[in-house]
Every structure is written in structure tokens, then in C-alpha cells.
Amino acid sequence: MPRTPIGYFAFVFHSHLPYVLGHGRWPHGTDWLNEATAETYIPLLDVLNELVENGISPKITINISPVLAEQLSDPEFKPEFVEYLKTKIAAAIADRSKFSAYHRGNLAHLAEFWQKFYERTLDHFQNKYQSDIVAEFRKLQDDGHIEIITCAATHGYFPLLSQDTSIQAQVKCALAAHQRHFGKLPRGIWLPECAYRPRYMWTPPVPSAAGKRPYMRKGVEEFLSENGLNFFIIDSHLLKGGKAIGVYLQRFEALKKLWGVFASQYQILPEDEEKSPYQAYLVSSYPEGKKPVAVLTRDPKSGLQVWSGEWGYPGDGNYLDFHKKHFPGGHRYWKVTSAKADLADKQEYDPVMAMQRVPENANHFVELIQTLLVEEYNRAGKPGILCAPFDTELFGHWWFEGPQWVKQVLKKIAETAEQTGIYLTTASEYLDIAKPQMVISIPEGSWGEGGFHYIWLNEWTTWTWKHIYDAEIEMQDLLELYSRTQRPALQEVLKQAARELLLLQSSDWQFLISTWSARDYAEMRVSEHYTNFARLRDLAIRIGEGEEIDAGEWIFLQDCQKQNRIFPEIDLNWFKNVEYPA
């Protein structure tokens, strides 16, 4: 007979990449998608299926963002990915020949390791998963082994968008796309960057067409409640106060510089000892009596064991180093070595030694989970949940051995559940059991460094928000004039303008600018989508006023539709009026 639960554990993975198909290949562009698929999504599928084959239901909760699902399902991605894998295989073969000629036996062996890795990846993609990553995740959900949740359509940063129609469109578009890809509506959503804003009189932080007067904004949770979403994930400082841990600062040197500017302005809220990150709560910031939305909170104690590159598991000296690559193929042949080792001091990687470290790290993590949940049970007198949210791409892409670590953690928890009383769960399964009753309010913030918005709104990104705010207002004005005009050509132009607006709103652009990881590329994408939007806006006005349109304008429209071919179900009403105004 199953033991009475002491607590529950939930991995929550956030899978997302900006829309890069048709927007460059290397070093910035489609190869980001190729890398993530080869190094994270396929290895994760392999791990999940291996667990299922061994009688263990992994019970992870995974967000596959709508814009990522669009790309993975795009017919043009599949041959692109196959060609990428073949290129990686050829590069490994060339490296092996070169290293052998140099009598570098270990490096030649590692080149063979990479050759086999990419050959296996190609075989699994084409034969095991029938070249359809999205369908494979859907099958795992249909069989009851995982829960798939959604995100904002293009990962728009909700607290900084200037119009409630923009948040409405991001949510409604996400739900429509999720239904198409996964056959059912999601119960939960990963808010981009775990960023939340309650209802209040909001003033745009950047001068633009939105003006500078304060106006009432709906709380983010209102849009979720109105659209049938039951839960979202928050960082612990939004629940309890205290210092925000942040999840990006150690990875990006530019953020350290930027954080130095803002640190003096950062005020730590006093910590609320009564609220527990191991319990679920309901959130509401509005008076109309709408159904509150549940929140699960990131556990700060166990999370640092994985996020920290300095003293967390990925910083183990035996693991594969992310930064040092051998060109022209880009394969990695070196290990972390130590937290302070520079690229010249990196030692050669040993896959056997690295994999021997995984069980110890997994066991340490599981023991920590068990300790924390037992403490919570003794404190609260009822089972709690330890929510462990991470970017999916951390596992495999950033931390090569990560998928195997995930497998070992899930396996250990499942196999010891009868002894420990700690069970795997999806987010929705836990909420169905816990039935949270306490309604709370939480402050504005995110899981970025400092817990607020500075990574996305700072001296380097202010100009991007001016263009976003202008486009939001201009889109509303266009629809006020022309949404009832039944000319098919005009409707096509307006819908493509809406797609360009959604892509312009992607929070990835500000993130890439602030981290300097692909600054030029991100700035180019912001400029490109705003330019496309502005030209489509002018074209819509000319069509609406009955002017003659030359052939070049139609070619431009068709090129936009081909290059940015997302969300066929897009509905202009989402962008026109707020369904339930504040």
C-alpha cells in the first residue's frame, strides 16, 4: 500500500527560443534552434522515454513556448536540422583525422565520441521520433507521463508592455497555438522571465505614443483567469520578500557591469516568514471577484545547486566546458577544470569521469529535496511541494551531462517514494490534491537579477521600448479604422502587421542586448520587425483609403508572410479591444 505522502517534487522546465528560422544561421540564427534540439530536446526525450520504458512515469511539467513549437513544427526546420547534424558529423570525422595525425589519442577518441553522439541524434530524430519533436512530447502527455504548459506567444515581457491588448493577444494567441500543437488547452503558463505585475495605475517608463499619463492596468493574473489558466510560477522573493537570487548574472559578464549601475538602487524587501515556498497559494489583485490563479514558487535552496556555475553541480571540474570550442567544427574537447580556470588552462574532457560524477550530484540533490520537504511537513502538518523550475536548455546545452542528471534525480525519487513519502508530481496533479484556499497579493517583479526589470529595461534597451510602445498604439488605431473592412487583402496586411508586432515584443531582444551575447543580432531584429510593421501599417492605410497598390508592395507582403510565418490562427480582435477592461 502506498505510503502517506510527506511531500511532492515537481521539475518545471521552460523551453523557449526566439523566432530564428529564416533570420540567419550562424553564429546567430537557426543554429541556436539546431543546437538546442540536438543537445537538449532530443536528449531530454531520450531520458523521458527511457524512464517510461523502465516503468517510471517522470511527471515533469514542461513549457514549450508557442514560438518554439511553431519552429520545431515548421517543415523547413526538419531538413535544416538534418543538414546541421550531418555537418557536425563531418566536422567530428575531420577532427578525428587531424588529431590522429598529430598523435593526440585522447582528442581523437573524443572526436569519435562526438561523431557517435550526432549519428545517434540523427538516427533518433529521423527514425525514433519521425522528425517530429512536438508530436513526441505530445505523445508523452497523452500517455499521462508529463504535463505541457504554455508561455506568452512570443515571450513578451508582460509588466513592460504598454497596452492590455498586447498581454491579451500574447495569451490568447498562445492558447490557440497550444491547442493546435498539443491537442488540448494547457492548465498552466510560464510567464516570460517569471515576470508579474499586479493591477495598479501604471505609467509608461519610456516616452512614446503611449504618452506619460498613468492609467489603470489589469493584473497579469486577470488575463490568465479570464482565459482558463489555473497556475503560474513565481520566484521566491515575490512570495516572501528577501533578496532575489537571479538566474543569469554568473553567465554573462555584461550583466555584472549593468548590475553595478543598478545595485545601489536595489532595495531588499523584508522577508515574510509566514508564507512558505513549499505551499501553493492563490493570487488576486483585482476587486471584481474573478477566480484567483494559483502560484507555485521556485525553491531558492535547491535551485542554487543547479543554477550556480561557481559552486553548483554544473561547475564540477569534470563536466564538459561550455565556452571553449574547437573550430571550424565547434566541438568541445575540454572540461570545466575549475571555476577559475581560463580557456588556456582547460584540460581535456573525459566522458567516463564526467558521467561518474552524475549519480553523486543527483543523490545529493534528492537528499536535499527530501530534507526540505520533511522539514515543511513537520512545520505545516501537511505535504508541501518543492517546485524546481529551470530553463530546459540548461540541461544538455549549457550543462552537457544535465539530461542524465535529470534522469537520475527522477529515478531516485520514484524508486524511493515508498520509503520516503516523497512523490513525483506534475503541477496540475499537485494543485488538484492540495486545493489551495489562501488568496494573497504579490508584488511586481521577475526572476532576473535584482528581482525586477533592469535586465530588460536599461540604458541599452530603452530605445527598443519606444518602438514597441509606438507600434502597440498604432496597431490599435489601425484596427479601429479598418478591422470591419471585409477586403481580404487588407485583412492579410493587418494580420501580418500583428505577427510583426508580436515578434517585436519578444523579450529575447532586450535580454540579448543586455548580456552582449548577440547584441548586434538582437538590435537588427528589433529594427527589422518595427520596419516591417511600419511599412505594413502604411500599406494598410493606403488599401483602406482605396489607393492603388503597386506590385512591389504585394511582393513585400508575401516575403513577410513567408519569412515570419507564425500563428495562422491569429485573430485581430485580440489586438483591438480588451475583453474585460479594468
C-alpha positions in Angstrom: 0.0 0.0 0.0 1.4 3.5 -0.9 2.9 5.4 2.0 1.0 8.6 3.0 2.7 11.4 1.2 5.2 13.6 3.1 5.7 15.9 0.1 5.9 16.2 -3.7 8.6 17.2 -6.1 8.0 18.9 -9.4 10.5 19.7 -12.1 9.2 22.6 -14.2 11.1 23.1 -17.4 10.9 26.3 -19.6 11.7 25.5 -23.2 12.0 28.6 -25.4 13.9 30.2 -28.2 13.1 33.4 -30.2 11.9 33.0 -33.8 15.1 32.5 -35.7 14.0 30.5 -38.8 14.8 32.5 -41.9 16.7 35.0 -39.9 20.4 34.0 -40.2 22.1 30.7 -39.5 25.5 31.1 -37.8 26.7 32.4 -35.4 23.2 33.8 -34.6 20.1 32.4 -36.0 18.8 28.9 -36.9 21.8 27.2 -35.4 20.5 28.2 -32.0 17.5 26.1 -32.7 19.7 23.3 -34.1 21.9 23.3 -31.1 19.1 23.2 -28.6 17.3 20.4 -30.4 20.5 18.3 -30.7 21.8 19.0 -27.2 18.7 19.4 -25.1 15.3 18.5 -26.7 16.3 15.1 -28.1 18.4 14.1 -25.1 15.5 15.0 -22.8 13.1 13.0 -24.9 15.5 10.1 -24.8 15.7 10.3 -21.0 11.9 10.6 -20.5 11.3 7.6 -22.8 13.9 5.5 -21.1 12.3 6.2 -17.7 8.8 5.2 -19.1 10.3 2.0 -20.6 11.6 1.2 -17.2 8.2 1.6 -15.5 8.8 5.1 -14.2 6.4 8.0 -15.1 8.7 11.1 -15.0 5.8 13.5 -14.2 7.7 16.6 -15.3 5.9 19.8 -16.2 7.3 21.4 -19.3 6.6 24.6 -21.1 7.2 24.5 -24.8 6.7 28.1 -25.8 4.3 28.7 -28.7 7.0 30.3 -30.8 9.3 27.4 -30.2 6.6 24.9 -31.1 6.0 26.8 -34.3 9.6 26.5 -35.3 10.0 22.8 -34.3 6.9 22.0 -36.4 7.9 24.1 -39.4 8.5 21.9 -42.5 11.6 23.9 -43.3 13.2 23.2 -39.9 13.4 19.5 -40.4 15.8 19.3 -43.4 17.7 22.2 -42.0 18.3 20.2 -38.8 19.3 17.1 -40.7 21.9 19.1 -42.6 23.2 20.6 -39.4 23.7 17.1 -37.9 25.5 15.9 -41.0 27.8 18.9 -40.8 28.6 18.2 -37.2 29.3 14.5 -38.0 31.6 15.6 -40.9 33.4 18.0 -38.6 34.0 15.3 -36.0 35.4 13.0 -38.6 37.7 15.7 -39.8 38.8 16.5 -36.3 39.5 12.8 -35.6 41.7 12.5 -38.7 43.6 15.7 -37.7 44.1 14.6 -34.1 45.2 11.2 -35.1 47.8 12.7 -37.4 49.1 14.8 -34.5 49.2 11.7 -32.3 46.7 13.2 -29.9 45.0 10.0 -29.0 42.6 11.3 -26.4 41.4 14.1 -28.6 40.9 11.7 -31.5 38.8 9.5 -29.2 36.7 12.5 -28.2 36.2 13.4 -31.8 34.8 9.8 -32.3 32.6 10.4 -29.2 31.1 13.5 -31.0 30.7 11.6 -34.2 28.7 8.9 -32.5 26.7 11.5 -30.5 25.5 13.2 -33.6 25.0 10.0 -35.6 22.8 8.7 -32.7 20.9 12.1 -32.6 20.3 11.9 -36.3 19.0 8.3 -36.1 16.7 9.2 -33.2 15.3 12.3 -34.9 14.5 10.5 -38.2 13.6 7.0 -37.0 12.7 7.0 -33.4 10.9 10.4 -33.4 9.8 10.5 -37.0 11.3 14.0 -37.4 8.6 15.5 -35.1 9.8 16.7 -31.7 6.5 18.3 -30.9 4.5 15.2 -31.6 6.8 13.2 -29.3 6.2 15.5 -26.4 2.5 15.4 -27.1 2.5 11.6 -27.0 4.2 11.6 -23.6 1.5 14.0 -22.4 -1.3 11.9 -23.9 0.0 8.8 -22.1 -0.1 10.7 -18.8 3.7 10.9 -18.2 4.2 14.7 -18.4 2.2 17.9 -18.4 2.8 20.5 -21.1 2.1 24.1 -20.3 2.3 27.3 -22.4 4.0 30.6 -22.3 3.3 34.0 -23.9 3.1 33.7 -27.7 6.5 35.3 -28.5 7.7 35.6 -24.9 6.7 39.2 -24.5 7.7 40.7 -21.2 4.3 41.3 -19.6 5.0 44.0 -17.0 6.6 46.4 -19.5 4.2 46.1 -22.4 2.2 49.3 -22.6 -1.2 48.0 -23.6 -3.5 45.4 -22.0 -4.5 44.4 -25.5 -0.8 43.2 -26.0 -1.0 40.9 -23.0 -4.4 39.7 -24.1 -3.1 38.9 -27.6 0.1 37.2 -26.2 -2.1 34.9 -24.0 -4.9 34.2 -26.5 -2.5 33.5 -29.3 -0.5 31.2 -27.1 -3.6 29.2 -26.2 -4.8 28.8 -29.8 -1.3 27.7 -30.9 -1.0 25.3 -27.9 -4.4 23.7 -28.8 -3.2 23.2 -32.4 0.1 21.6 -31.4 -0.8 19.6 -28.4 -4.5 18.8 -28.9 -5.7 20.3 -25.7 -5.7 23.6 -23.8 -3.0 24.0 -21.1 -3.8 24.4 -17.4 -0.8 26.5 -16.6 1.5 29.1 -18.1 5.2 30.1 -17.6 5.2 33.8 -17.5 8.2 35.1 -19.6 11.1 35.6 -17.1 8.6 34.7 -14.3 7.6 38.4 -14.6 4.4 39.6 -12.9 2.6 42.9 -12.4 -0.5 43.4 -10.3 -3.3 45.8 -11.1 -2.5 49.5 -10.5 -2.3 52.9 -12.1 0.7 52.4 -14.4 2.8 55.0 -16.2 4.8 54.0 -19.3 8.5 54.2 -18.3 9.6 55.4 -21.8 8.2 58.4 -23.7 6.3 57.3 -26.8 2.9 57.3 -28.5 1.6 55.7 -25.3 2.1 59.0 -23.5 3.3 59.5 -20.0 0.0 59.7 -18.1 -0.8 57.0 -15.6 -3.7 54.7 -16.5 -5.3 51.7 -14.8 -3.7 48.4 -15.9 -5.1 44.9 -15.2 -3.1 42.5 -13.2 -1.3 39.8 -15.2 -3.3 37.1 -13.3 -6.6 38.6 -14.6 -5.7 37.7 -18.2 -4.9 34.1 -17.0 -8.1 33.7 -15.1 -10.2 35.0 -17.9 -8.7 32.6 -20.3 -9.0 29.4 -18.1 -5.4 29.2 -17.0 -5.1 27.8 -13.5 -1.5 28.5 -12.4 1.9 30.1 -13.0 5.4 30.0 -11.5 7.0 32.8 -9.4 10.4 33.4 -7.9 10.6 33.1 -4.1 11.2 36.8 -3.4 7.8 37.7 -4.9 6.2 35.4 -2.3 8.4 36.0 0.8 10.5 39.2 0.1 14.2 39.0 0.8 17.0 39.1 -1.8 16.2 38.0 -5.3 18.6 35.3 -6.3 18.7 36.0 -10.0 19.5 33.3 -12.6 21.6 35.0 -15.2 24.3 37.2 -13.6 27.1 34.5 -13.4 26.6 33.5 -17.1 27.1 37.0 -18.6 29.9 39.4 -17.9 27.9 42.3 -19.4 25.2 41.8 -16.8 27.8 42.3 -14.0 28.6 45.7 -15.4 25.0 46.6 -15.8 24.1 45.3 -12.3 26.8 47.5 -10.9 24.8 50.6 -12.1 21.6 49.4 -10.5 22.7 47.7 -7.4 22.8 50.9 -5.3 19.1 51.4 -6.2 18.0 47.9 -5.3 16.1 47.7 -2.0 15.5 44.3 -0.4 12.0 43.8 1.0 11.7 42.4 4.5 11.1 38.6 4.4 7.7 37.3 5.3 8.3 34.2 7.4 4.6 33.1 7.4 4.4 32.3 3.7 6.2 29.1 2.5 7.6 28.5 -0.9 6.6 24.8 -0.4 2.9 25.6 -0.4 0.6 26.7 -3.2 -1.4 30.0 -2.9 -4.0 31.8 -4.9 -3.1 35.3 -6.3 -5.5 38.1 -6.9 -5.0 41.9 -7.3 -8.5 42.9 -8.5 -11.9 43.5 -6.9 -14.3 42.1 -9.4 -14.4 38.6 -7.9 -12.8 36.7 -10.8 -11.4 33.3 -10.0 -7.9 33.7 -8.5 -5.0 31.9 -10.1 -2.6 29.5 -8.2 1.1 30.1 -7.9 3.9 27.7 -7.3 7.2 29.1 -6.0 10.7 28.4 -7.1 12.6 26.8 -4.2 15.7 29.0 -3.5 17.7 26.5 -1.6 17.8 23.6 -4.1 17.8 25.9 -7.1 21.2 27.3 -6.5 22.7 23.8 -6.6 21.9 23.8 -10.3 21.9 27.4 -11.4 25.2 28.4 -9.8 28.1 27.9 -12.2 30.6 28.6 -9.4 29.6 26.1 -6.8 26.6 24.3 -8.2 26.7 20.9 -10.0 27.5 22.3 -13.5 30.7 23.8 -12.1 32.2 20.4 -11.3 35.6 20.3 -12.9 35.0 17.0 -14.6 32.0 18.2 -16.6 32.2 19.4 -20.2 33.2 23.1 -20.5 30.6 25.1 -22.4 32.8 28.0 -23.6 35.9 26.5 -25.2 35.3 25.2 -28.7 37.5 23.8 -31.5 37.0 25.4 -34.8 35.9 25.2 -37.6 33.6 22.4 -36.4 32.7 23.9 -33.0 33.1 20.7 -31.0 34.1 20.9 -27.3 37.0 18.8 -26.1 37.7 20.3 -22.7 36.3 20.1 -19.2 35.4 22.8 -16.8 38.7 22.0 -14.9 38.0 24.6 -12.2 35.8 27.7 -11.6 38.8 30.0 -12.0 40.5 28.2 -15.0 40.7 30.4 -18.1 40.3 29.0 -21.6 44.0 28.4 -21.9 44.1 26.3 -18.7 41.2 24.0 -19.6 42.2 20.3 -19.5 40.9 17.6 -21.9 37.5 16.1 -21.2 36.9 12.6 -20.0 33.3 11.4 -20.7 33.7 8.4 -18.4 34.9 10.5 -15.5 32.2 13.1 -16.1 29.4 10.5 -16.1 30.7 9.0 -12.8 30.0 12.4 -11.2 26.3 12.4 -12.2 25.0 9.9 -9.6 26.7 11.6 -6.7 25.3 15.0 -7.7 21.8 13.5 -8.3 21.8 11.8 -4.9 22.9 14.9 -3.2 20.1 16.9 -4.8 17.5 14.2 -3.9 18.7 14.1 -0.3 18.3 17.9 -0.1 14.8 17.7 -1.6 13.8 15.0 1.0 15.2 17.1 3.9 13.4 20.2 2.8 10.1 18.5 2.3 10.3 16.7 5.6 11.0 20.0 7.3 8.0 21.5 5.6 5.7 18.6 6.6 6.8 19.0 10.2 6.2 22.7 10.1 2.9 22.8 8.3 1.4 19.4 9.3 0.6 18.7 5.6 2.5 17.7 2.5 4.1 20.5 0.5 5.6 20.8 -2.9 9.2 21.6 -3.9 9.0 23.3 -7.3 12.2 23.2 -9.3 11.9 25.5 -12.3 14.7 25.7 -14.8 15.3 26.7 -18.4 15.2 23.4 -20.3 18.2 24.5 -22.4 20.4 24.5 -19.2 20.3 20.7 -19.4 22.4 19.4 -22.3 23.2 22.7 -24.0 24.8 24.6 -21.1 25.4 21.5 -18.9 26.1 18.7 -21.3 25.6 16.0 -18.6 22.4 17.6 -17.4 19.8 15.3 -19.0 21.5 12.3 -17.4 21.4 14.1 -14.1 17.6 14.8 -14.6 17.1 11.1 -15.3 19.0 10.1 -12.1 17.0 12.5 -9.9 13.7 11.4 -11.3 14.7 7.7 -11.0 15.9 8.1 -7.4 12.8 9.9 -6.2 10.4 7.4 -7.9 12.3 4.3 -6.6 12.5 5.5 -3.0 9.0 7.1 -2.8 7.5 4.2 -0.7 10.3 4.6 1.9 10.5 8.4 1.9 6.9 9.5 1.2 8.3 11.9 -1.4 6.5 11.6 -4.8 6.9 12.9 -8.2 4.1 15.1 -9.5 3.1 17.5 -12.3 2.0 20.9 -11.3 -1.7 20.3 -12.0 -1.7 17.0 -10.2 -0.4 18.6 -7.1 -2.9 21.5 -7.3 -5.8 19.0 -7.6 -4.6 17.3 -4.4 -3.7 20.4 -2.4 -6.7 22.6 -3.4 -5.1 25.9 -2.2 -7.5 28.2 -0.4 -5.4 31.2 0.8 -5.7 34.2 -1.5 -2.6 36.5 -1.4 -1.3 39.5 -3.3 2.3 39.6 -4.6 4.4 42.5 -5.8 5.7 43.3 -9.2 8.9 41.6 -10.3 10.7 38.8 -12.1 13.4 36.1 -11.6 16.0 38.4 -13.1 18.9 39.8 -11.1 17.5 42.2 -8.5 14.1 40.7 -8.9 12.8 43.5 -11.1 13.1 44.6 -14.8 16.5 46.0 -15.1 17.8 43.3 -17.5 15.0 44.2 -19.9 14.7 48.0 -19.3 18.0 49.8 -19.0 20.2 52.4 -20.8 21.0 49.9 -23.6 17.4 48.9 -24.3 15.2 52.0 -23.7 15.1 52.7 -27.5 13.5 49.3 -28.1 10.6 50.0 -25.9 9.8 53.3 -27.6 9.3 51.3 -30.9 7.2 48.7 -29.2 5.0 51.3 -27.5 4.6 53.2 -30.7 3.6 50.0 -32.6 1.1 48.9 -29.9 -0.8 52.2 -30.2 -0.5 52.2 -34.0 -2.0 48.7 -34.2 -5.0 49.7 -32.1 -5.5 52.8 -34.3 -5.4 50.6 -37.5 -7.9 48.2 -36.1 -10.2 51.0 -35.0 -10.2 52.3 -38.6 -10.2 49.1 -40.7 -11.0 45.9 -38.7 -14.5 45.9 -40.0 -13.4 46.3 -43.6 -14.0 43.0 -45.3 -11.4 43.3 -48.0 -9.3 40.1 -47.9 -6.1 41.9 -48.9 -6.5 44.4 -46.1 -7.1 41.7 -43.6 -4.0 39.9 -44.7 -1.9 43.0 -44.3 -3.4 43.7 -40.8 -2.7 40.1 -39.7 0.9 40.2 -40.8 1.3 43.5 -39.0 0.0 41.8 -35.9 2.6 39.0 -36.3 5.4 41.5 -36.7 4.2 43.3 -33.6 4.3 40.0 -31.6 7.8 39.3 -32.8 8.9 42.8 -32.0 7.6 42.3 -28.4 9.9 39.3 -27.8 11.8 39.8 -24.5 14.7 37.9 -26.0 15.9 41.0 -27.9 16.4 43.1 -24.7 18.0 40.1 -23.0 20.5 39.6 -25.8 21.3 43.3 -25.9 21.9 43.5 -22.1 24.0 40.3 -21.9 26.0 41.3 -25.0 25.7 37.6 -26.1 24.3 38.6 -29.5 23.7 42.3 -29.2 24.1 43.3 -32.9 21.7 40.5 -34.0 19.1 41.5 -31.4 19.3 45.2 -32.3 18.9 44.2 -36.0 15.9 42.1 -35.3 14.1 44.9 -33.3 14.8 47.3 -36.2 13.7 44.8 -38.8 10.3 43.9 -37.2 9.5 47.5 -36.5 10.4 48.5 -40.0 8.2 45.7 -41.3 5.4 46.7 -39.1 5.6 50.4 -40.1 5.6 49.5 -43.8 2.6 47.2 -43.4 0.8 49.9 -41.4 1.3 52.4 -44.2 0.2 49.7 -46.7 -3.0 49.0 -44.7 -3.8 52.7 -44.6 -3.4 53.0 -48.4 -5.5 50.0 -49.1 -8.1 51.2 -46.6 -8.3 54.6 -48.3 -8.7 52.9 -51.7 -5.3 53.8 -53.2 -3.8 51.8 -56.0 -1.0 49.4 -54.7 1.9 48.5 -56.9 3.3 45.0 -57.4 6.4 45.7 -55.2 4.2 46.2 -52.1 2.5 42.8 -52.7 5.9 41.1 -53.0 6.9 42.7 -49.7 3.8 41.4 -48.0 4.4 37.9 -49.4 8.0 38.0 -48.3 7.0 38.9 -44.7 4.4 36.2 -44.7 7.0 33.7 -45.9 9.8 34.8 -43.5 7.6 35.3 -40.4 5.1 32.5 -41.0 3.8 32.0 -37.4 0.4 31.7 -35.8 -2.0 31.0 -38.7 -5.0 31.4 -36.3 -4.2 35.0 -35.4 -7.3 37.0 -34.6 -7.3 40.8 -35.0 -9.9 41.2 -32.2 -7.2 40.2 -29.7 -5.3 43.4 -30.5 -8.3 45.7 -30.8 -10.2 45.8 -27.5 -9.6 44.4 -24.1 -12.2 41.7 -23.5 -12.8 42.7 -19.9 -11.5 46.3 -19.3 -10.0 47.3 -16.0 
